[in-house]
Amino acid sequence: MAVQEARRYGEHTTACADCAPCGRTGHRRAVAAFLARRDELAAGHGVPAAVAHSPVAARQWVSDELAQSARAVTAHGREAGLAWLDLVRRGGLRAVWGAVLVLLLGQALTAVDSGWTGARTAGLCTALVLAALLGAAAHVHRVRGGLLAPLIGEDNRLSTTRAVAAAWLLFLSFSLLFLAVRFPALRPPAATGTTTTTATAFDLSRAAGLLTALALVAAVTVTARLVVTAGIAAGRLQKVRADRPRAADLLCDDSGRACLADVQYLLVSGAVLALAAVGLAHDPARLPGVPWSLVLLLGVSAVWHLAAKCTEGVRPTIHSVVRSREAGDLDAPIRTGDDIEIRGRGFVPPGAGAPDPLTRLVVRIGPVHAHVPLVPVPGGFANPTDTALTVPLPADVEPGRVEVSVVTAAGVETNRVTIDVVD
């Protein structure tokens, strides 16, 4: 009943996919319906009498029922993700123009004693220009979340390296536009001393630390992308697409656990960037200087982050294949119709613990492709797991020596192990 209610409600959410509240509510109802159905089947209720007499048929029916419900949850999740991106786009624009308003109010309050200066005018004009440019960019990428679009990776998750690089690029753009507005006479002026002032504002010896920091974060962004691409090509790194980006992606790995390398890189980069912004506010007549000690600290943080990226991931591997033995069964060789247990590692890649990716797990047994059945237990699934899979040996498998391999939800195939099937 819960699944049917979620499907009926899904007709409404599909009709108004742009409605963020309906999308989120539909997704929550679909998830609640799936969890209720999983726990019901785990308790042994709801199985039709036509298949209840056969454990194999009942297990297959339960697996198919959960797979169908999982697809409904995924469909609702995509709708909620689209609504969420539209909500983020609007929120990003409000945040940008809100920041401009806060800057204006802050300048107006601090100008009560010292008076309005040219630096305040330049700062406000720069903020307005950047806000207009960011608004135009958000409109162009409105389908992918507006300002969030450049920060989303190919796996539909927020990228820590891209976020850090974007923050540094935005700060450098603000600094250059601010100085350009404040010193518009970049061409040689008439004996006013502006040339000397402009040269001092863009002095390389002072701005070398800032440029080095920007080069570091840019190099980390490019190198991290190359490392991930090489890991995927080698089959060592498995990437499963997420339903939607989340703010936690900046601090966590694909499985949702906090990643120390990402946390320290984000904190160190943010701290150095904040100090650079304080330097610009303290001396708005020239580019802020970043001390070489902070540049070195940022370099150490970047190396740590890249080293963690290089060691990330594990290639899915089969260690052994054995006959699955029920309590009370006699020891025997593998025969057609028996359950086999595949032991190894990396069968469920990070981010693939949701029900829908689990349904895409396939075992290749000779020429036959067998989908791994979902075995529900209260609060989760007993099969499949990251280190063990249990699958029935199909009747189409001929007796003899047969090769077995696993294809994960990320599309990566493991090594092949040969087993003997007797008649």
KANOR-V535309 format. One record per helix or strand of 2 or more residues. SS is the DSSP state (h for helix, s for strand). FROM is the first residue (numbers start at 1). TO is the last residue. If there is no record, write none. Layout:
ss:SS from:FROM to:TO
ss:SS from:FROM to:TO
This chain:
ss:h from:2 to:15
ss:h from:20 to:42
ss:h from:49 to:52
ss:h from:55 to:114
ss:h from:118 to:140
ss:h from:142 to:144
ss:h from:146 to:151
ss:h from:160 to:182
ss:h from:194 to:201
ss:h from:204 to:233
ss:h from:247 to:250
ss:h from:260 to:282
ss:h from:292 to:310
ss:s from:317 to:323
ss:s from:334 to:335
ss:s from:339 to:345
ss:h from:355 to:359
ss:s from:362 to:365
ss:s from:368 to:371
ss:s from:375 to:377
ss:s from:380 to:383
ss:s from:388 to:392
ss:s from:400 to:407
ss:s from:417 to:422
